[in-house]
């Protein structure tokens, strides 16, 4: 069975997720009325820019890396399933989805969904990167967890 993805392709998907996240949060920042939510979206858009740079640095280290598997294609099939289910893996989806946010609360809820899906994807990605690159991925996961907490806090303040 041939691999569905190469390690570098998985990192490239991570880059696309972050680009869509940046666009998503920029779009929401432009249309949100709630001051806390607007400030949060501006902050998160900048964080996504930084994550893009981190993934670009990781990309150089993962070419040709093959993670250990229980059976041929196991890991790459798993990552394909995660990528197929993630709303931000296709170019241009960030702005498109943000336009569907009908109110500030819905915008925050969409952000929460995005962050959760990203955390799940990046946890899986850790298997595809060489040991020396796991630290930066762990840091990204930690930051995404922080973003998730902040979004929940803003959502709670809107009640």
ABEGO torsion letter per residue (X at the ends): XBBABBAAAAAAAAAAAAAAAAAAAAAAAAABABAAAAAAAAAAAAAAAAAAAAAAAAAAAABGBBBBBABBGAAAAAAAAAAAABAAABBGAAAAAAAABABAAAAAAAAAAAAAAAAAAAAAAAAABBAAAAAAAAAAAAAAAAAAAAAAAAAAAAX
